[in-house]
């Protein structure tokens, strides 16, 4: 589900770093400098979830490519769904 990004000027991070870090659990924070987006900060939990999600997608792509090359048996959509849900 899409959530509107939280946008903060980088000066807020510099001014009160500890408070800023404490409030990262609400989702990514897009930092701006002089009105232009410059960075995105995530909590470490969100970062780990994102990395795990990407790794799972890479595994699915690798399986698909192996299947297309005939290097593995065909996996039914149901089996693929079950595997992806693990």
Phi and psi restraints in degrees (range 20) as a CNS / XPLOR table:
assign (resid 1 and name C) (resid 2 and name N)
       (resid 2 and name CA) (resid 2 and name C) 1.0 -81.4 20.0 2
assign (resid 2 and name N) (resid 2 and name CA)
       (resid 2 and name C) (resid 3 and name N) 1.0 134.0 20.0 2
assign (resid 2 and name C) (resid 3 and name N)
       (resid 3 and name CA) (resid 3 and name C) 1.0 -120.5 20.0 2
assign (resid 3 and name N) (resid 3 and name CA)
       (resid 3 and name C) (resid 4 and name N) 1.0 140.2 20.0 2
assign (resid 3 and name C) (resid 4 and name N)
       (resid 4 and name CA) (resid 4 and name C) 1.0 -59.8 20.0 2
assign (resid 4 and name N) (resid 4 and name CA)
       (resid 4 and name C) (resid 5 and name N) 1.0 134.5 20.0 2
assign (resid 4 and name C) (resid 5 and name N)
       (resid 5 and name CA) (resid 5 and name C) 1.0 -68.3 20.0 2
assign (resid 5 and name N) (resid 5 and name CA)
       (resid 5 and name C) (resid 6 and name N) 1.0 147.1 20.0 2
assign (resid 5 and name C) (resid 6 and name N)
       (resid 6 and name CA) (resid 6 and name C) 1.0 -84.5 20.0 2
assign (resid 6 and name N) (resid 6 and name CA)
       (resid 6 and name C) (resid 7 and name N) 1.0 124.1 20.0 2
assign (resid 6 and name C) (resid 7 and name N)
       (resid 7 and name CA) (resid 7 and name C) 1.0 -116.9 20.0 2
assign (resid 7 and name N) (resid 7 and name CA)
       (resid 7 and name C) (resid 8 and name N) 1.0 127.9 20.0 2
assign (resid 7 and name C) (resid 8 and name N)
       (resid 8 and name CA) (resid 8 and name C) 1.0 -135.8 20.0 2
assign (resid 8 and name N) (resid 8 and name CA)
       (resid 8 and name C) (resid 9 and name N) 1.0 143.7 20.0 2
assign (resid 8 and name C) (resid 9 and name N)
       (resid 9 and name CA) (resid 9 and name C) 1.0 -70.9 20.0 2
assign (resid 9 and name N) (resid 9 and name CA)
       (resid 9 and name C) (resid 10 and name N) 1.0 145.7 20.0 2
assign (resid 9 and name C) (resid 10 and name N)
       (resid 10 and name CA) (resid 10 and name C) 1.0 -60.3 20.0 2
assign (resid 10 and name N) (resid 10 and name CA)
       (resid 10 and name C) (resid 11 and name N) 1.0 -24.4 20.0 2
assign (resid 10 and name C) (resid 11 and name N)
       (resid 11 and name CA) (resid 11 and name C) 1.0 -62.6 20.0 2
assign (resid 11 and name N) (resid 11 and name CA)
       (resid 11 and name C) (resid 12 and name N) 1.0 -30.2 20.0 2
assign (resid 11 and name C) (resid 12 and name N)
       (resid 12 and name CA) (resid 12 and name C) 1.0 -65.2 20.0 2
assign (resid 12 and name N) (resid 12 and name CA)
       (resid 12 and name C) (resid 13 and name N) 1.0 -37.6 20.0 2
assign (resid 12 and name C) (resid 13 and name N)
       (resid 13 and name CA) (resid 13 and name C) 1.0 -65.8 20.0 2
assign (resid 13 and name N) (resid 13 and name CA)
       (resid 13 and name C) (resid 14 and name N) 1.0 -43.4 20.0 2
assign (resid 13 and name C) (resid 14 and name N)
       (resid 14 and name CA) (resid 14 and name C) 1.0 -68.1 20.0 2
assign (resid 14 and name N) (resid 14 and name CA)
       (resid 14 and name C) (resid 15 and name N) 1.0 -39.9 20.0 2
assign (resid 14 and name C) (resid 15 and name N)
       (resid 15 and name CA) (resid 15 and name C) 1.0 -69.0 20.0 2
assign (resid 15 and name N) (resid 15 and name CA)
       (resid 15 and name C) (resid 16 and name N) 1.0 -41.1 20.0 2
assign (resid 15 and name C) (resid 16 and name N)
       (resid 16 and name CA) (resid 16 and name C) 1.0 -143.5 20.0 2
assign (resid 16 and name N) (resid 16 and name CA)
       (resid 16 and name C) (resid 17 and name N) 1.0 72.3 20.0 2
assign (resid 16 and name C) (resid 17 and name N)
       (resid 17 and name CA) (resid 17 and name C) 1.0 -59.2 20.0 2
assign (resid 17 and name N) (resid 17 and name CA)
       (resid 17 and name C) (resid 18 and name N) 1.0 -46.3 20.0 2
assign (resid 17 and name C) (resid 18 and name N)
       (resid 18 and name CA) (resid 18 and name C) 1.0 -64.0 20.0 2
assign (resid 18 and name N) (resid 18 and name CA)
       (resid 18 and name C) (resid 19 and name N) 1.0 -42.4 20.0 2
assign (resid 18 and name C) (resid 19 and name N)
       (resid 19 and name CA) (resid 19 and name C) 1.0 -65.5 20.0 2
assign (resid 19 and name N) (resid 19 and name CA)
       (resid 19 and name C) (resid 20 and name N) 1.0 -40.1 20.0 2
assign (resid 19 and name C) (resid 20 and name N)
       (resid 20 and name CA) (resid 20 and name C) 1.0 -60.9 20.0 2
assign (resid 20 and name N) (resid 20 and name CA)
       (resid 20 and name C) (resid 21 and name N) 1.0 -46.4 20.0 2
assign (resid 20 and name C) (resid 21 and name N)
       (resid 21 and name CA) (resid 21 and name C) 1.0 -64.7 20.0 2
assign (resid 21 and name N) (resid 21 and name CA)
       (resid 21 and name C) (resid 22 and name N) 1.0 -39.2 20.0 2
assign (resid 21 and name C) (resid 22 and name N)
       (resid 22 and name CA) (resid 22 and name C) 1.0 -60.8 20.0 2
assign (resid 22 and name N) (resid 22 and name CA)
       (resid 22 and name C) (resid 23 and name N) 1.0 -27.9 20.0 2
assign (resid 22 and name C) (resid 23 and name N)
       (resid 23 and name CA) (resid 23 and name C) 1.0 -96.4 20.0 2
assign (resid 23 and name N) (resid 23 and name CA)
       (resid 23 and name C) (resid 24 and name N) 1.0 15.1 20.0 2
assign (resid 23 and name C) (resid 24 and name N)
       (resid 24 and name CA) (resid 24 and name C) 1.0 -76.2 20.0 2
assign (resid 24 and name N) (resid 24 and name CA)
       (resid 24 and name C) (resid 25 and name N) 1.0 -16.6 20.0 2
assign (resid 24 and name C) (resid 25 and name N)
       (resid 25 and name CA) (resid 25 and name C) 1.0 -68.4 20.0 2
assign (resid 25 and name N) (resid 25 and name CA)
       (resid 25 and name C) (resid 26 and name N) 1.0 -9.2 20.0 2
assign (resid 25 and name C) (resid 26 and name N)
       (resid 26 and name CA) (resid 26 and name C) 1.0 -83.2 20.0 2
assign (resid 26 and name N) (resid 26 and name CA)
       (resid 26 and name C) (resid 27 and name N) 1.0 4.9 20.0 2
assign (resid 26 and name C) (resid 27 and name N)
       (resid 27 and name CA) (resid 27 and name C) 1.0 122.8 20.0 2
assign (resid 27 and name N) (resid 27 and name CA)
       (resid 27 and name C) (resid 28 and name N) 1.0 176.5 20.0 2
assign (resid 27 and name C) (resid 28 and name N)
       (resid 28 and name CA) (resid 28 and name C) 1.0 -64.6 20.0 2
assign (resid 28 and name N) (resid 28 and name CA)
       (resid 28 and name C) (resid 29 and name N) 1.0 149.0 20.0 2
assign (resid 28 and name C) (resid 29 and name N)
       (resid 29 and name CA) (resid 29 and name C) 1.0 -115.4 20.0 2
assign (resid 29 and name N) (resid 29 and name CA)
       (resid 29 and name C) (resid 30 and name N) 1.0 124.7 20.0 2
assign (resid 29 and name C) (resid 30 and name N)
       (resid 30 and name CA) (resid 30 and name C) 1.0 -91.9 20.0 2
assign (resid 30 and name N) (resid 30 and name CA)
       (resid 30 and name C) (resid 31 and name N) 1.0 120.4 20.0 2
assign (resid 30 and name C) (resid 31 and name N)
       (resid 31 and name CA) (resid 31 and name C) 1.0 -94.2 20.0 2
assign (resid 31 and name N) (resid 31 and name CA)
       (resid 31 and name C) (resid 32 and name N) 1.0 139.5 20.0 2
assign (resid 31 and name C) (resid 32 and name N)
       (resid 32 and name CA) (resid 32 and name C) 1.0 -118.7 20.0 2
assign (resid 32 and name N) (resid 32 and name CA)
       (resid 32 and name C) (resid 33 and name N) 1.0 151.3 20.0 2
assign (resid 32 and name C) (resid 33 and name N)
       (resid 33 and name CA) (resid 33 and name C) 1.0 -136.1 20.0 2
assign (resid 33 and name N) (resid 33 and name CA)
       (resid 33 and name C) (resid 34 and name N) 1.0 121.5 20.0 2
assign (resid 33 and name C) (resid 34 and name N)
       (resid 34 and name CA) (resid 34 and name C) 1.0 54.7 20.0 2
assign (resid 34 and name N) (resid 34 and name CA)
       (resid 34 and name C) (resid 35 and name N) 1.0 38.2 20.0 2
assign (resid 34 and name C) (resid 35 and name N)
       (resid 35 and name CA) (resid 35 and name C) 1.0 82.3 20.0 2
assign (resid 35 and name N) (resid 35 and name CA)
       (resid 35 and name C) (resid 36 and name N) 1.0 2.0 20.0 2
assign (resid 35 and name C) (resid 36 and name N)
       (resid 36 and name CA) (resid 36 and name C) 1.0 -116.8 20.0 2
assign (resid 36 and name N) (resid 36 and name CA)
       (resid 36 and name C) (resid 37 and name N) 1.0 136.1 20.0 2
assign (resid 36 and name C) (resid 37 and name N)
       (resid 37 and name CA) (resid 37 and name C) 1.0 -64.9 20.0 2
assign (resid 37 and name N) (resid 37 and name CA)
       (resid 37 and name C) (resid 38 and name N) 1.0 130.4 20.0 2
assign (resid 37 and name C) (resid 38 and name N)
       (resid 38 and name CA) (resid 38 and name C) 1.0 -121.9 20.0 2
assign (resid 38 and name N) (resid 38 and name CA)
       (resid 38 and name C) (resid 39 and name N) 1.0 -24.9 20.0 2
assign (resid 38 and name C) (resid 39 and name N)
       (resid 39 and name CA) (resid 39 and name C) 1.0 -160.4 20.0 2
assign (resid 39 and name N) (resid 39 and name CA)
       (resid 39 and name C) (resid 40 and name N) 1.0 163.5 20.0 2
assign (resid 39 and name C) (resid 40 and name N)
       (resid 40 and name CA) (resid 40 and name C) 1.0 -128.9 20.0 2
assign (resid 40 and name N) (resid 40 and name CA)
       (resid 40 and name C) (resid 41 and name N) 1.0 132.1 20.0 2
assign (resid 40 and name C) (resid 41 and name N)
       (resid 41 and name CA) (resid 41 and name C) 1.0 -113.6 20.0 2
assign (resid 41 and name N) (resid 41 and name CA)
       (resid 41 and name C) (resid 42 and name N) 1.0 134.4 20.0 2
assign (resid 41 and name C) (resid 42 and name N)
       (resid 42 and name CA) (resid 42 and name C) 1.0 -121.3 20.0 2
assign (resid 42 and name N) (resid 42 and name CA)
       (resid 42 and name C) (resid 43 and name N) 1.0 153.3 20.0 2
assign (resid 42 and name C) (resid 43 and name N)
       (resid 43 and name CA) (resid 43 and name C) 1.0 -69.1 20.0 2
assign (resid 43 and name N) (resid 43 and name CA)
       (resid 43 and name C) (resid 44 and name N) 1.0 160.3 20.0 2
assign (resid 43 and name C) (resid 44 and name N)
       (resid 44 and name CA) (resid 44 and name C) 1.0 -64.3 20.0 2
assign (resid 44 and name N) (resid 44 and name CA)
       (resid 44 and name C) (resid 45 and name N) 1.0 -33.6 20.0 2
assign (resid 44 and name C) (resid 45 and name N)
       (resid 45 and name CA) (resid 45 and name C) 1.0 -63.7 20.0 2
assign (resid 45 and name N) (resid 45 and name CA)
       (resid 45 and name C) (resid 46 and name N) 1.0 -46.1 20.0 2
assign (resid 45 and name C) (resid 46 and name N)
       (resid 46 and name CA) (resid 46 and name C) 1.0 -63.0 20.0 2
assign (resid 46 and name N) (resid 46 and name CA)
       (resid 46 and name C) (resid 47 and name N) 1.0 -37.9 20.0 2
assign (resid 46 and name C) (resid 47 and name N)
       (resid 47 and name CA) (resid 47 and name C) 1.0 -61.4 20.0 2
assign (resid 47 and name N) (resid 47 and name CA)
       (resid 47 and name C) (resid 48 and name N) 1.0 -47.7 20.0 2
assign (resid 47 and name C) (resid 48 and name N)
       (resid 48 and name CA) (resid 48 and name C) 1.0 -61.0 20.0 2
assign (resid 48 and name N) (resid 48 and name CA)
       (resid 48 and name C) (resid 49 and name N) 1.0 -41.7 20.0 2
assign (resid 48 and name C) (resid 49 and name N)
       (resid 49 and name CA) (resid 49 and name C) 1.0 -61.8 20.0 2
assign (resid 49 and name N) (resid 49 and name CA)
       (resid 49 and name C) (resid 50 and name N) 1.0 -42.5 20.0 2
assign (resid 49 and name C) (resid 50 and name N)
       (resid 50 and name CA) (resid 50 and name C) 1.0 -64.1 20.0 2
assign (resid 50 and name N) (resid 50 and name CA)
       (resid 50 and name C) (resid 51 and name N) 1.0 -44.2 20.0 2
assign (resid 50 and name C) (resid 51 and name N)
       (resid 51 and name CA) (resid 51 and name C) 1.0 -63.6 20.0 2
assign (resid 51 and name N) (resid 51 and name CA)
       (resid 51 and name C) (resid 52 and name N) 1.0 -43.3 20.0 2
assign (resid 51 and name C) (resid 52 and name N)
       (resid 52 and name CA) (resid 52 and name C) 1.0 -62.2 20.0 2
assign (resid 52 and name N) (resid 52 and name CA)
       (resid 52 and name C) (resid 53 and name N) 1.0 -41.7 20.0 2
assign (resid 52 and name C) (resid 53 and name N)
       (resid 53 and name CA) (resid 53 and name C) 1.0 -61.3 20.0 2
assign (resid 53 and name N) (resid 53 and name CA)
       (resid 53 and name C) (resid 54 and name N) 1.0 -45.5 20.0 2
assign (resid 53 and name C) (resid 54 and name N)
       (resid 54 and name CA) (resid 54 and name C) 1.0 -63.9 20.0 2
assign (resid 54 and name N) (resid 54 and name CA)
       (resid 54 and name C) (resid 55 and name N) 1.0 -42.7 20.0 2
assign (resid 54 and name C) (resid 55 and name N)
       (resid 55 and name CA) (resid 55 and name C) 1.0 -61.1 20.0 2
assign (resid 55 and name N) (resid 55 and name CA)
       (resid 55 and name C) (resid 56 and name N) 1.0 -40.8 20.0 2
assign (resid 55 and name C) (resid 56 and name N)
       (resid 56 and name CA) (resid 56 and name C) 1.0 -64.2 20.0 2
assign (resid 56 and name N) (resid 56 and name CA)
       (resid 56 and name C) (resid 57 and name N) 1.0 -42.0 20.0 2
assign (resid 56 and name C) (resid 57 and name N)
       (resid 57 and name CA) (resid 57 and name C) 1.0 -63.1 20.0 2
assign (resid 57 and name N) (resid 57 and name CA)
       (resid 57 and name C) (resid 58 and name N) 1.0 -41.1 20.0 2
assign (resid 57 and name C) (resid 58 and name N)
       (resid 58 and name CA) (resid 58 and name C) 1.0 -62.7 20.0 2
assign (resid 58 and name N) (resid 58 and name CA)
       (resid 58 and name C) (resid 59 and name N) 1.0 -38.0 20.0 2
assign (resid 58 and name C) (resid 59 and name N)
       (resid 59 and name CA) (resid 59 and name C) 1.0 -65.6 20.0 2
assign (resid 59 and name N) (resid 59 and name CA)
       (resid 59 and name C) (resid 60 and name N) 1.0 -41.0 20.0 2
assign (resid 59 and name C) (resid 60 and name N)
       (resid 60 and name CA) (resid 60 and name C) 1.0 -64.1 20.0 2
assign (resid 60 and name N) (resid 60 and name CA)
       (resid 60 and name C) (resid 61 and name N) 1.0 -43.5 20.0 2
assign (resid 60 and name C) (resid 61 and name N)
       (resid 61 and name CA) (resid 61 and name C) 1.0 -62.5 20.0 2
assign (resid 61 and name N) (resid 61 and name CA)
       (resid 61 and name C) (resid 62 and name N) 1.0 -42.7 20.0 2
assign (resid 61 and name C) (resid 62 and name N)
       (resid 62 and name CA) (resid 62 and name C) 1.0 -62.6 20.0 2
assign (resid 62 and name N) (resid 62 and name CA)
       (resid 62 and name C) (resid 63 and name N) 1.0 -41.5 20.0 2
assign (resid 62 and name C) (resid 63 and name N)
       (resid 63 and name CA) (resid 63 and name C) 1.0 -63.7 20.0 2
assign (resid 63 and name N) (resid 63 and name CA)
       (resid 63 and name C) (resid 64 and name N) 1.0 -43.0 20.0 2
assign (resid 63 and name C) (resid 64 and name N)
       (resid 64 and name CA) (resid 64 and name C) 1.0 -61.1 20.0 2
assign (resid 64 and name N) (resid 64 and name CA)
       (resid 64 and name C) (resid 65 and name N) 1.0 -45.4 20.0 2
assign (resid 64 and name C) (resid 65 and name N)
       (resid 65 and name CA) (resid 65 and name C) 1.0 -63.9 20.0 2
assign (resid 65 and name N) (resid 65 and name CA)
       (resid 65 and name C) (resid 66 and name N) 1.0 -41.4 20.0 2
assign (resid 65 and name C) (resid 66 and name N)
       (resid 66 and name CA) (resid 66 and name C) 1.0 -63.5 20.0 2
assign (resid 66 and name N) (resid 66 and name CA)
       (resid 66 and name C) (resid 67 and name N) 1.0 -40.4 20.0 2
assign (resid 66 and name C) (resid 67 and name N)
       (resid 67 and name CA) (resid 67 and name C) 1.0 -64.5 20.0 2
assign (resid 67 and name N) (resid 67 and name CA)
       (resid 67 and name C) (resid 68 and name N) 1.0 -42.5 20.0 2
assign (resid 67 and name C) (resid 68 and name N)
       (resid 68 and name CA) (resid 68 and name C) 1.0 -63.8 20.0 2
assign (resid 68 and name N) (resid 68 and name CA)
       (resid 68 and name C) (resid 69 and name N) 1.0 -31.0 20.0 2
assign (resid 68 and name C) (resid 69 and name N)
       (resid 69 and name CA) (resid 69 and name C) 1.0 -84.2 20.0 2
assign (resid 69 and name N) (resid 69 and name CA)
       (resid 69 and name C) (resid 70 and name N) 1.0 -3.9 20.0 2
assign (resid 69 and name C) (resid 70 and name N)
       (resid 70 and name CA) (resid 70 and name C) 1.0 78.8 20.0 2
assign (resid 70 and name N) (resid 70 and name CA)
       (resid 70 and name C) (resid 71 and name N) 1.0 18.0 20.0 2
assign (resid 70 and name C) (resid 71 and name N)
       (resid 71 and name CA) (resid 71 and name C) 1.0 -85.8 20.0 2
assign (resid 71 and name N) (resid 71 and name CA)
       (resid 71 and name C) (resid 72 and name N) 1.0 -5.1 20.0 2
assign (resid 71 and name C) (resid 72 and name N)
       (resid 72 and name CA) (resid 72 and name C) 1.0 -150.8 20.0 2
assign (resid 72 and name N) (resid 72 and name CA)
       (resid 72 and name C) (resid 73 and name N) 1.0 160.5 20.0 2
assign (resid 72 and name C) (resid 73 and name N)
       (resid 73 and name CA) (resid 73 and name C) 1.0 -65.5 20.0 2
assign (resid 73 and name N) (resid 73 and name CA)
       (resid 73 and name C) (resid 74 and name N) 1.0 153.2 20.0 2
assign (resid 73 and name C) (resid 74 and name N)
       (resid 74 and name CA) (resid 74 and name C) 1.0 -62.0 20.0 2
assign (resid 74 and name N) (resid 74 and name CA)
       (resid 74 and name C) (resid 75 and name N) 1.0 134.9 20.0 2
assign (resid 74 and name C) (resid 75 and name N)
       (resid 75 and name CA) (resid 75 and name C) 1.0 -107.6 20.0 2
assign (resid 75 and name N) (resid 75 and name CA)
       (resid 75 and name C) (resid 76 and name N) 1.0 122.8 20.0 2
assign (resid 75 and name C) (resid 76 and name N)
       (resid 76 and name CA) (resid 76 and name C) 1.0 -65.3 20.0 2
assign (resid 76 and name N) (resid 76 and name CA)
       (resid 76 and name C) (resid 77 and name N) 1.0 155.9 20.0 2
assign (resid 76 and name C) (resid 77 and name N)
       (resid 77 and name CA) (resid 77 and name C) 1.0 -56.2 20.0 2
assign (resid 77 and name N) (resid 77 and name CA)
       (resid 77 and name C) (resid 78 and name N) 1.0 -34.7 20.0 2
assign (resid 77 and name C) (resid 78 and name N)
       (resid 78 and name CA) (resid 78 and name C) 1.0 -66.0 20.0 2
assign (resid 78 and name N) (resid 78 and name CA)
       (resid 78 and name C) (resid 79 and name N) 1.0 -44.3 20.0 2
assign (resid 78 and name C) (resid 79 and name N)
       (resid 79 and name CA) (resid 79 and name C) 1.0 -64.8 20.0 2
assign (resid 79 and name N) (resid 79 and name CA)
       (resid 79 and name C) (resid 80 and name N) 1.0 -39.4 20.0 2
assign (resid 79 and name C) (resid 80 and name N)
       (resid 80 and name CA) (resid 80 and name C) 1.0 -63.8 20.0 2
assign (resid 80 and name N) (resid 80 and name CA)
       (resid 80 and name C) (resid 81 and name N) 1.0 -43.2 20.0 2
assign (resid 80 and name C) (resid 81 and name N)
       (resid 81 and name CA) (resid 81 and name C) 1.0 -61.3 20.0 2
assign (resid 81 and name N) (resid 81 and name CA)
       (resid 81 and name C) (resid 82 and name N) 1.0 -43.5 20.0 2
assign (resid 81 and name C) (resid 82 and name N)
       (resid 82 and name CA) (resid 82 and name C) 1.0 -63.6 20.0 2
assign (resid 82 and name N) (resid 82 and name CA)
       (resid 82 and name C) (resid 83 and name N) 1.0 -42.8 20.0 2
assign (resid 82 and name C) (resid 83 and name N)
       (resid 83 and name CA) (resid 83 and name C) 1.0 -63.5 20.0 2
assign (resid 83 and name N) (resid 83 and name CA)
       (resid 83 and name C) (resid 84 and name N) 1.0 -44.0 20.0 2
assign (resid 83 and name C) (resid 84 and name N)
       (resid 84 and name CA) (resid 84 and name C) 1.0 -67.6 20.0 2
assign (resid 84 and name N) (resid 84 and name CA)
       (resid 84 and name C) (resid 85 and name N) 1.0 -27.8 20.0 2
assign (resid 84 and name C) (resid 85 and name N)
       (resid 85 and name CA) (resid 85 and name C) 1.0 -75.3 20.0 2
assign (resid 85 and name N) (resid 85 and name CA)
       (resid 85 and name C) (resid 86 and name N) 1.0 -16.6 20.0 2
